[in-house]
Amino acid sequence: MGTSIYPLNQEAAAEASQNKLLYITHSRYENDWPSQPHIHPFAELFYVKDGCGSFLIDEEEYSIEKDDFVIVNAGISHTEVSSPSMPLEYVTIGIEGLSFSFEGNKDYIIFSCKNEQKDLFFYMSAMLNEMEEKNRDCEVVCQNLLEVLIIKLIRRTNFAFEVAPTVQINKECVKIKRYIEANYTQDITLDFLAELSHLNKYYMVHAFTLHYGCSPIRYLCQTRIKASKELLANTNYSITEVAHYSGFSSQSYFAQCFLKSCGQTASAYRKSRKKGDAL
């Protein structure tokens, strides 16, 4: 495996950009590198300059060939496998602080850029040339070229995706969580939360789940259950009233959620709390 890696001096890169170019690699498979699935804490762009093989993402295998482009978000297991007869040659770019939102709630996408090959690869090869030649302020130039490359990708018309800085996404997830905690009695939908956070709905669900360990709707349900337990233990409201004041649309749905969450009915929970208080 012949690989040239050009790490970037982060202090020299553009400070204004929230996404940082971490590295650029140019690799050519030479039958001497065992491919192993791996995970990065950052997004990665992968362009097949020549050859063919397959790309493994979360145990799913996809065929790749010359002029294919792969985008993989942070935290996703992936690796490439080269064809022995037509070895892979590719360019890889690591980007910190950037997440891609794809249709279908996926964390990756593979597409052919044959029609845009000259356009897209121009920026990648320009970045490689800058780092190879080590020109003055090459890190700044590469950072700016990355910004243009991302815009070029967004402009593609045959698929849709969005990009958002990780810091922004984390901030919006906190905003959603706080809104749910303050307004759990209201009618809250995923569409509304997506509009509130200015994020793609499917990616918003993924980002919130990654950040808090459960989906926004699941967290909403948990918040309502917590409120209902307080009402059951400290008031004489009927079960129907408890369901209403906790934000549930109906008593039957409340009963279903409470049983699933607590392992007992709301009435049984109230009796156990009353009995415990009496002791």
Kinemage of the C-alpha trace (Angstrom):
@kinemage 1
@onewidth
@group {chain A} dominant
@subgroup {mainchain}
@vectorlist {calphas} color= white
{ca met a 1} P 0.000 0.000 0.000
{ca gly a 2} L 1.594 3.252 -1.125
{ca thr a 3} L 0.140 6.107 0.934
{ca ser a 4} L 1.161 9.754 1.206
{ca ile a 5} L -0.372 11.580 4.175
{ca tyr a 6} L -0.254 15.341 4.611
{ca pro a 7} L -1.376 16.409 8.109
{ca leu a 8} L -2.440 20.034 8.422
{ca asn a 9} L -1.254 22.652 10.863
{ca gln a 10} L -4.561 23.542 12.491
{ca glu a 11} L -3.336 26.920 13.783
{ca ala a 12} L -2.534 27.979 10.246
{ca ala a 13} L -5.945 26.984 8.891
{ca ala a 14} L -8.722 29.537 8.564
{ca glu a 15} L -10.078 30.349 11.999
{ca ala a 16} L -13.406 31.565 10.669
{ca ser a 17} L -14.451 28.144 9.419
{ca gln a 18} L -16.259 25.840 11.842
{ca asn a 19} L -15.293 22.785 9.803
{ca lys a 20} L -11.600 21.954 9.723
{ca leu a 21} L -9.682 20.033 7.127
{ca leu a 22} L -7.728 17.441 9.114
{ca tyr a 23} L -5.821 15.618 6.397
{ca ile a 24} L -5.619 14.663 2.743
{ca thr a 25} L -4.377 11.237 1.657
{ca his a 26} L -3.587 9.764 -1.738
{ca ser a 27} L -3.512 5.955 -1.668
{ca arg a 28} L -2.860 3.228 -4.208
{ca tyr a 29} L -3.606 -0.396 -3.323
{ca glu a 30} L -0.580 -2.641 -3.801
{ca asn a 31} L -1.805 -5.951 -2.315
{ca asp a 32} L 0.060 -5.314 0.929
{ca trp a 33} L -2.614 -3.778 3.155
{ca pro a 34} L -5.281 -5.812 5.026
{ca ser a 35} L -8.465 -3.770 5.101
{ca gln a 36} L -10.113 -3.512 8.543
{ca pro a 37} L -13.370 -1.736 9.513
{ca his a 38} L -12.653 1.428 11.483
{ca ile a 39} L -14.451 4.448 12.933
{ca his a 40} L -13.450 8.118 12.847
{ca pro a 41} L -14.685 10.896 15.173
{ca phe a 42} L -15.009 13.059 12.052
{ca ala a 43} L -16.560 12.939 8.573
{ca glu a 44} L -14.625 11.532 5.627
{ca leu a 45} L -14.820 12.092 1.871
{ca phe a 46} L -13.555 9.282 -0.355
{ca tyr a 47} L -13.012 9.678 -4.112
{ca val a 48} L -12.111 6.695 -6.324
{ca lys a 49} L -9.532 7.961 -8.784
{ca asp a 50} L -9.031 4.582 -10.463
{ca gly a 51} L -9.697 0.847 -10.110
{ca cys a 52} L -12.641 -0.872 -8.458
{ca gly a 53} L -13.588 -2.837 -5.362
{ca ser a 54} L -16.131 -2.543 -2.577
{ca phe a 55} L -16.899 -0.258 0.342
{ca leu a 56} L -18.131 -1.767 3.623
{ca ile a 57} L -20.326 0.486 5.770
{ca asp a 58} L -21.938 -0.883 8.952
{ca glu a 59} L -21.583 -4.441 7.604
{ca glu a 60} L -23.282 -3.522 4.310
{ca glu a 61} L -21.163 -3.982 1.169
{ca tyr a 62} L -21.348 -1.675 -1.852
{ca ser a 63} L -19.493 -1.931 -5.164
{ca ile a 64} L -17.297 1.045 -6.028
{ca glu a 65} L -15.425 1.976 -9.197
{ca lys a 66} L -13.607 4.839 -10.835
{ca asp a 67} L -15.253 8.255 -10.304
{ca asp a 68} L -17.388 7.055 -7.383
{ca phe a 69} L -17.660 9.421 -4.428
{ca val a 70} L -18.320 8.275 -0.855
{ca ile a 71} L -19.276 10.496 2.105
{ca val a 72} L -19.305 8.924 5.585
{ca asn a 73} L -20.330 10.750 8.770
{ca ala a 74} L -18.425 10.515 12.044
{ca gly a 75} L -18.872 7.400 14.156
{ca ile a 76} L -19.759 5.064 11.270
{ca ser a 77} L -17.802 1.826 10.802
{ca his a 78} L -16.364 1.549 7.287
{ca thr a 79} L -13.502 0.273 5.154
{ca glu a 80} L -12.602 -0.254 1.507
{ca val a 81} L -11.627 -3.484 -0.231
{ca ser a 82} L -9.730 -3.401 -3.520
{ca ser a 83} L -10.103 -5.692 -6.514
{ca pro a 84} L -6.785 -7.588 -7.002
{ca ser a 85} L -6.997 -7.257 -10.770
{ca met a 86} L -8.022 -3.567 -10.818
{ca pro a 87} L -6.440 -2.057 -7.675
{ca leu a 88} L -8.056 0.952 -6.068
{ca glu a 89} L -6.445 4.373 -6.210
{ca tyr a 90} L -8.238 7.007 -4.197
{ca val a 91} L -8.095 10.329 -2.394
{ca thr a 92} L -9.449 10.689 1.150
{ca ile a 93} L -10.250 13.877 3.065
{ca gly a 94} L -10.972 14.065 6.812
{ca ile a 95} L -13.209 16.905 8.048
{ca glu a 96} L -13.784 17.814 11.686
{ca gly a 97} L -16.869 19.641 12.905
{ca leu a 98} L -19.113 18.828 9.966
{ca ser a 99} L -22.049 16.422 9.689
{ca phe a 100} L -23.940 15.506 6.534
{ca ser a 101} L -27.690 14.947 6.506
{ca phe a 102} L -28.868 12.548 3.806
{ca glu a 103} L -32.335 11.471 2.734
{ca gly a 104} L -33.554 8.253 4.338
{ca asn a 105} L -31.903 9.020 7.697
{ca lys a 106} L -28.594 7.553 6.517
{ca asp a 107} L -25.112 8.513 7.670
{ca tyr a 108} L -23.416 7.898 4.343
{ca ile a 109} L -23.901 8.133 0.619
{ca ile a 110} L -22.192 6.602 -2.431
{ca phe a 111} L -22.704 8.100 -5.869
{ca ser a 112} L -21.011 8.376 -9.233
{ca cys a 113} L -19.561 11.786 -10.045
{ca lys a 114} L -18.511 10.822 -13.557
{ca asn a 115} L -20.325 13.803 -15.050
{ca glu a 116} L -18.742 16.161 -12.523
{ca gln a 117} L -15.419 14.332 -12.261
{ca lys a 118} L -13.291 17.171 -13.632
{ca asp a 119} L -15.052 19.713 -11.447
{ca leu a 120} L -14.966 17.852 -8.129
{ca phe a 121} L -11.587 16.211 -8.530
{ca phe a 122} L -10.047 19.548 -9.479
{ca tyr a 123} L -10.428 20.779 -5.896
{ca met a 124} L -9.198 17.540 -4.362
{ca ser a 125} L -6.139 17.403 -6.628
{ca ala a 126} L -5.479 21.095 -5.975
{ca met a 127} L -5.419 20.377 -2.236
{ca leu a 128} L -3.024 17.491 -2.800
{ca asn a 129} L -0.727 19.658 -4.906
{ca glu a 130} L -0.715 22.396 -2.265
{ca met a 131} L 0.348 19.963 0.469
{ca glu a 132} L 2.875 18.160 -1.707
{ca glu a 133} L 4.561 21.372 -2.775
{ca lys a 134} L 4.212 22.958 0.689
{ca asn a 135} L 3.545 26.380 -0.713
{ca arg a 136} L 3.188 29.367 1.576
{ca asp a 137} L -0.138 29.332 3.477
{ca cys a 138} L -1.015 25.998 1.877
{ca glu a 139} L -3.200 25.083 4.879
{ca val a 140} L -5.320 28.200 4.369
{ca val a 141} L -5.616 27.516 0.642
{ca cys a 142} L -6.669 23.905 1.299
{ca gln a 143} L -9.261 25.011 3.850
{ca asn a 144} L -10.784 27.407 1.340
{ca leu a 145} L -10.712 24.784 -1.405
{ca leu a 146} L -12.603 22.459 0.955
{ca glu a 147} L -15.328 25.079 1.418
{ca val a 148} L -15.743 25.323 -2.351
{ca leu a 149} L -15.776 21.533 -2.729
{ca ile a 150} L -18.581 21.231 -0.179
{ca ile a 151} L -20.616 23.866 -1.998
{ca lys a 152} L -20.057 22.022 -5.276
{ca leu a 153} L -21.366 18.830 -3.661
{ca ile a 154} L -24.450 20.625 -2.320
{ca arg a 155} L -25.197 21.971 -5.795
{ca arg a 156} L -25.638 18.496 -7.208
{ca thr a 157} L -29.236 18.027 -8.358
{ca asn a 158} L -29.619 14.249 -8.453
{ca phe a 159} L -29.580 13.821 -4.680
{ca ala a 160} L -30.268 16.040 -1.697
{ca phe a 161} L -28.304 16.513 1.494
{ca glu a 162} L -27.538 19.204 4.006
{ca val a 163} L -24.464 20.034 6.050
{ca ala a 164} L -24.293 21.522 9.519
{ca pro a 165} L -21.454 22.174 11.953
{ca thr a 166} L -21.325 19.688 14.855
{ca val a 167} L -21.328 22.569 17.350
{ca gln a 168} L -24.526 23.918 15.814
{ca ile a 169} L -26.163 20.493 15.890
{ca asn a 170} L -25.311 19.950 19.573
{ca lys a 171} L -26.692 23.408 20.377
{ca glu a 172} L -29.936 22.658 18.538
{ca cys a 173} L -30.295 19.296 20.341
{ca val a 174} L -30.032 21.088 23.687
{ca lys a 175} L -32.627 23.579 22.453
{ca ile a 176} L -35.028 20.750 21.551
{ca lys a 177} L -34.523 19.046 24.916
{ca arg a 178} L -35.227 22.235 26.850
{ca tyr a 179} L -38.296 22.968 24.739
{ca ile a 180} L -39.710 19.510 25.427
{ca glu a 181} L -39.112 19.858 29.175
{ca ala a 182} L -40.872 23.232 29.263
{ca asn a 183} L -43.751 22.398 26.887
{ca tyr a 184} L -44.414 18.656 27.279
{ca thr a 185} L -48.122 19.289 27.859
{ca gln a 186} L -48.442 20.774 24.354
{ca asp a 187} L -48.935 18.940 21.060
{ca ile a 188} L -45.340 18.387 19.883
{ca thr a 189} L -44.504 16.700 16.564
{ca leu a 190} L -41.259 15.847 14.793
{ca asp a 191} L -42.107 18.314 12.040
{ca phe a 192} L -42.465 21.080 14.616
{ca leu a 193} L -39.163 20.188 16.331
{ca ala a 194} L -37.387 20.109 12.967
{ca glu a 195} L -38.739 23.571 12.183
{ca leu a 196} L -37.728 24.768 15.651
{ca ser a 197} L -34.167 23.484 15.269
{ca his a 198} L -33.748 24.381 11.566
{ca leu a 199} L -32.501 20.830 10.900
{ca asn a 200} L -33.591 18.175 8.445
{ca lys a 201} L -36.233 16.099 10.275
{ca tyr a 202} L -34.546 12.745 9.759
{ca tyr a 203} L -31.129 14.031 10.662
{ca met a 204} L -32.557 15.883 13.679
{ca val a 205} L -33.859 12.554 15.029
{ca his a 206} L -30.495 10.894 14.424
{ca ala a 207} L -28.511 13.751 16.008
{ca phe a 208} L -30.766 13.929 19.090
{ca thr a 209} L -30.618 10.147 19.544
{ca leu a 210} L -26.840 10.198 19.229
{ca his a 211} L -26.614 13.058 21.739
{ca tyr a 212} L -29.092 11.809 24.372
{ca gly a 213} L -29.507 8.091 23.725
{ca cys a 214} L -33.168 8.237 22.678
{ca ser a 215} L -35.297 9.896 20.008
{ca pro a 216} L -37.044 13.254 20.630
{ca ile a 217} L -40.460 11.567 20.737
{ca arg a 218} L -39.158 8.958 23.166
{ca tyr a 219} L -37.738 11.715 25.371
{ca leu a 220} L -41.073 13.546 25.182
{ca cys a 221} L -42.843 10.386 26.347
{ca gln a 222} L -40.354 9.904 29.193
{ca thr a 223} L -40.846 13.512 30.303
{ca arg a 224} L -44.622 13.070 30.316
{ca ile a 225} L -44.372 9.812 32.249
{ca lys a 226} L -42.166 11.505 34.846
{ca ala a 227} L -44.745 14.280 35.230
{ca ser a 228} L -47.600 11.769 35.494
{ca lys a 229} L -45.810 9.893 38.297
{ca glu a 230} L -45.574 13.117 40.259
{ca leu a 231} L -49.294 13.749 39.773
{ca leu a 232} L -50.217 10.178 40.704
{ca ala a 233} L -48.196 10.341 43.901
{ca asn a 234} L -49.082 13.845 45.064
{ca thr a 235} L -52.607 14.632 43.823
{ca asn a 236} L -56.064 13.090 43.779
{ca tyr a 237} L -56.596 13.658 40.083
{ca ser a 238} L -58.342 10.845 38.246
{ca ile a 239} L -56.292 8.737 35.832
{ca thr a 240} L -57.959 10.570 32.930
{ca glu a 241} L -57.009 13.925 34.415
{ca val a 242} L -53.438 12.781 35.066
{ca ala a 243} L -53.140 11.697 31.443
{ca his a 244} L -54.463 15.065 30.248
{ca tyr a 245} L -52.282 17.203 32.548
{ca ser a 246} L -49.215 15.172 31.565
{ca gly a 247} L -49.713 15.923 27.885
{ca phe a 248} L -51.048 12.571 26.641
{ca ser a 249} L -53.654 12.727 23.889
{ca ser a 250} L -55.823 9.995 25.424
{ca gln a 251} L -56.124 7.850 28.546
{ca ser a 252} L -55.629 4.656 26.552
{ca tyr a 253} L -52.358 5.893 25.050
{ca phe a 254} L -51.225 7.050 28.487
{ca ala a 255} L -52.035 3.637 29.960
{ca gln a 256} L -50.068 1.913 27.187
{ca cys a 257} L -47.014 4.160 27.628
{ca phe a 258} L -47.084 4.020 31.426
{ca leu a 259} L -47.258 0.215 31.506
{ca lys a 260} L -44.438 -0.084 29.006
{ca ser a 261} L -42.246 2.410 30.841
{ca cys a 262} L -42.952 1.464 34.462
{ca gly a 263} L -43.931 -2.214 34.262
{ca gln a 264} L -47.221 -1.600 36.059
{ca thr a 265} L -50.449 0.328 35.574
{ca ala a 266} L -50.900 3.893 36.722
{ca ser a 267} L -53.425 2.746 39.333
{ca ala a 268} L -51.006 0.151 40.693
{ca tyr a 269} L -48.247 2.762 40.857
{ca arg a 270} L -50.517 5.157 42.784
{ca lys a 271} L -51.489 2.433 45.253
{ca ser a 272} L -47.852 1.459 45.815
{ca arg a 273} L -46.909 5.083 46.508
{ca lys a 274} L -49.854 5.605 48.859
{ca lys a 275} L -48.951 2.402 50.697
{ca gly a 276} L -45.336 3.473 50.953
{ca asp a 277} L -46.292 6.868 52.349
{ca ala a 278} L -48.534 5.238 54.940
{ca leu a 279} L -45.656 3.082 56.193
